[in-house]
Amino acid sequence: EDGTPNETLADHRVRLQQLISVLETQYSGDNILLVFPDDTGPALLTALIGGIPLRRTHELNFLPGEFMYDVTMERALERLRAGPGK
């Protein structure tokens, strides 16, 4: 343990929203690839795009090495209905 406080899902959401805002400003119209070190980031991003409540983010878990492209609200909701890793 390095003494860094644990980050809550709400903290993670704020940082991710800030990142997306910067990316939209600097790279509007470009394709962007985001690589995350674990499954929380892509699950949270998918929930935010899909309008899915944070309490359900765990239902969107990604498998190691899994990726999604062209993430839309509809695709996020489809993933939620399909279940983790589907």
Secondary structure in CASP SS format (residue, H / E / C, confidence):
PFRMAT SS
TARGET T0000
AUTHOR 0000-0000-0000
METHOD secondary structure of the structure
MODEL  1
E C 1.00
D C 1.00
G C 1.00
T C 1.00
P C 1.00
N C 1.00
E C 1.00
T C 1.00
L H 1.00
A H 1.00
D H 1.00
H H 1.00
R H 1.00
V H 1.00
R H 1.00
L H 1.00
Q H 1.00
Q H 1.00
L H 1.00
I H 1.00
S H 1.00
V H 1.00
L H 1.00
E H 1.00
T H 1.00
Q H 1.00
Y C 1.00
S C 1.00
G C 1.00
D C 1.00
N C 1.00
I C 1.00
L C 1.00
L C 1.00
V C 1.00
F C 1.00
P C 1.00
D C 1.00
D C 1.00
T H 1.00
G H 1.00
P H 1.00
A H 1.00
L H 1.00
L H 1.00
T H 1.00
A H 1.00
L H 1.00
I H 1.00
G H 1.00
G C 1.00
I C 1.00
P C 1.00
L H 1.00
R H 1.00
R H 1.00
T H 1.00
H H 1.00
E H 1.00
L H 1.00
N C 1.00
F C 1.00
L C 1.00
P C 1.00
G C 1.00
E C 1.00
F C 1.00
M C 1.00
Y C 1.00
D C 1.00
V C 1.00
T C 1.00
M H 1.00
E H 1.00
R H 1.00
A H 1.00
L H 1.00
E H 1.00
R H 1.00
L H 1.00
R H 1.00
A H 1.00
G C 1.00
P C 1.00
G C 1.00
K C 1.00
END
